[in-house]
Amino acid sequence: MSFSKATAVDTGERPHKAEIAAGWDIGGNANGGYLLAIGARAMAAAAARPHPLSMTAHFLSPGRVGPVSIDPQITTVRSIMQTDDKPLFELLGSFGDLNELEGPARVDATPPDLPPPEECVRSQPRQDTAAPPQLMSKIDLRLHPEDAKFATGEPTGTPLVRGWVRHIEGEPLDVFGLLLATDCFPPTVFNARLPIAWAPTVELTAHVRGVPEQGWLRCRFSTRFISGGMMEEDGEVWDQSGRLVAQSRQLAFTPKAPS
């Protein structure tokens, strides 16, 4: 199922209806950026504006495959996504038309320095677990060889993850796909010599800065503060032309060693 179909929303009635599709999960829990994209599509329709400019989600419980409802309330746009029996997360978003925004440009940063995608490490779904991360069967994600060493038991010691991402089968990553891109890479703390386990997201904010050109997205995620059982993760997403098209900040619990 394509990303656009997997994030489609029926806006014919209130609350709006959608389905969390199979395969967009990590270990059985729907990816946070994927959920963000579903909510953003519903809220864009309510706002009558095509593009999310800023999205903030507070995660309340894991998302599982099945129906959800989304009830946008127009101020900026606030929404809650829930199943029949529990809320999944609360959303607040600002919407507009990125094609109409103009102004001076100054970017005191550059895209991350990466080897070509074919020289990077492809993330594949694991088949040796009861619930492999099926999200990796939906996207083409390539990690910088240095940043992929955690997978072979040789983490760098620096909480940094860089790499490329695109959809499989040529579907372009549109502005809603950028929300997925901000949350589809391995947690940075996997390279901080912490346990490799689920790092549940508490809050995720994504700023969409432009409509991306079709092709690979170049991404960089880093962490500076790990304390009190929590950590932040700052993200940059650059498109094929070298433009910064999205930024993100995520607050998450640090992984715990399996008991």
N, C-alpha and C positions, 0 to 999 in steps of 0.2 A: 504494500500500500504506500502511495506517495505521501510526502510530508504534507502537501496541501490537503489531501483527502483525510489524512490522519489527524489534522487540526481543524477540520471543517466544523462549522457551527450552524445549527438551524436557528435562525433569528425570527422565525415566523410567529413566535408567541413568547410571552414572558412567564417564568424565566426561560432563557434560551437553553437549548439542548445540545449536547455534544457527547462524544464517546472517547474515552481513553482507549486508544488502540493497542493491540498486542505488538510487542517488538520494540517499543520506544522506552525501554526500561533498563535499569541497572540492578541486577539481582532481584527482579520482581517489583521494584519500586519505579514508577514512572519518572523519567528524567525531569528535573525542575524547569529547565529551559523549554522543554517540550510542553509542559503544562502552562508555562507562561505564554507561549504562542497561542494556545487554545483560548485562554482568557483574553489575550490581546485582540484576537479576531472578533470576539463577541463585543468587546468594548469599543473597537474601531467602528463597528456598525452602529452602536448606540450613540457615539459621538459624531457620526457622519463625517469622519475625517479618515483618510486612508492609512496613515502611518502612526505607529506608536513612537513618541519622542522620548518618553521616560516611563519605565514600568518598575514598580516595586511590589514584591510579593512577600508576605509573611506566611510561612509554611506551618500548618497545624497538624497534618497527618499525612502518611504516605498515600500516593495515588495508585490505584490498582485498575486493571482493565475493567471497563464497564461504563455505563452511562453516568453522566454528570449534568448538573444544571448550573447555569451562570446567570446572575441577575444584576446587570449593570444599572448603576444609579448615576445619572448625569449631574455632576458638579464639575470636577475635573473628569474622571470617570472612576468610580469605586465599584468593586465587584467582589462577590464571594463565589468560589467554585466549590460545589459539594456533591456528594453522592446522596443516596436516599437516606442514609443514617448518620452522616457526619460531614463536617466541613473539611475541605482539603487545604485551602489557603485563601487569604484575603489579598486583593489586588488594588493598587491605586495607579492610574496611568494618565499621562497627558498625550494628546493626539493632535496631529496637524498634517500638513502636506509638505514633505521634505523637499519636493521639487520647487516649492515657492519660497524657500528660505534663502536669503542672500545676505552677504556681509563680508567684512574683512576676514582673512584667514591667517592664523599664526599657530603653528604646531611645533612645540618644543620637544619633539620626540620623533623617532624613526621606526619603521617596521622592524620587528625582530630579525636578526641575521639567522637565516635558516639554510641548510643544504636544500637542493631541489627535492620535491616530494618523493621522487623515485629513490633517493638516497636516505630517506627518513624511515622510521620504524612504523609499519602499519599496525594499528590496533585491531585485533580480531576478537570476535566473540569467543569466550572460553567454553569449551565443551566438557570440561572435567568437573563441573559443579552442577548442583541441582537446579540452580537458577542463573544461567550465564547472562552476562550483560548484553542483551539482544540489541540495544541501541547501536552497538558497533557493527551490526549487520545492515543498518539503515544509512550510515554515513561512512565516508572515506576519511579517516583520521590518521594522520601521519605525525609521529612525535620526533622531535630533534633527537638524534642518537644518544647524546649525552643525557637528556632528560628522561629517556626511556630505560635507564639502567636499573631503576627500582624494580622493574619486572624480572630481572635476573638476580635480584638480591644484592645489588650494588648501588644503592641510592647515593646521589652526589653529596648529600648533606645540605644542599641549598634548596629551599622550597620554591622552585621555579619549574614551570612546564611551558614549553614552546612547541609549536607545530602548525601543520596545515589541516584544513578541513573543507570538505565539500559534500554535497549530497551524491549518493550513488545514482546511476542511470541518468545522469545529466540534468536532473531537476535543479534549477537555480535556487540558491539560498537568497530569498527575498528579505524584506525588512523583518518579517516574522521569523524567518529562518535565522536571522542574526540573534534573536532571543535564544534559540537553541544553541547557537555557537558559543554563547557566553557561559554555558553550563555543561558542555559535553566532554570536556577534557578531564583526565585523571586529576584528583585533588593534588595541589602543590605539595601538601605535607607528605605525600608518598616519597618525596625526595628529601624529607627532613629526618629520615631514619625513625619515623613513627610507624605504628602498625598499619599494614595495608588492609583496611576494612572500610565499611560504610562511614562516610562523614556527612551526617544529615544537615541539610541546609535549614537555617532559621530564617534568614532574610536574604533576598536577592534583588538588587536594583540594576537595571540595564538602561543605558542611555543610547538611543539610536541616533547616529550623527549623519547618516547619509544612506541613500539607496545603493547597495553594493553592485559592482560590475559582476557579471556572471563569471564563474571560475573559482579558483582556490581562494580561501580566506587564510590569512597569515595571523596567528594568534600568540599572545604572550600572557601568562598568568603568574603572579608572584604573591608571596606572603611575607610580611615583615613581623607580625605580632602573633605569637602563639602563647596563650596564657589562660588560666582559669577554665581549662577544658574547652576553649573556643579559639577560633582563628578567623582572620579575614583573608579574602583572596581578591586581588585586583586584576582585572582583565582588560586587554586591548585587542580589538579585532580590526584588521586592515584588509582591504580588498585587493584585487589583482592589479589595480592601477597605483597602489601605494597610498590610498586615502584611508584615514581613520574613519571607520563606519560604525563602530560601536565600542562602548566602554561598559564595564560592570564592576560592581563590588558585591561580594557575598560574605555573609557571616554564617559560619558553620561550626558544629561540634567537631572536635578533634577525634580521629578514629580511636577506638579502644581495641585492645588485643582480645581475640576470641576467648571466651571463658571455657 
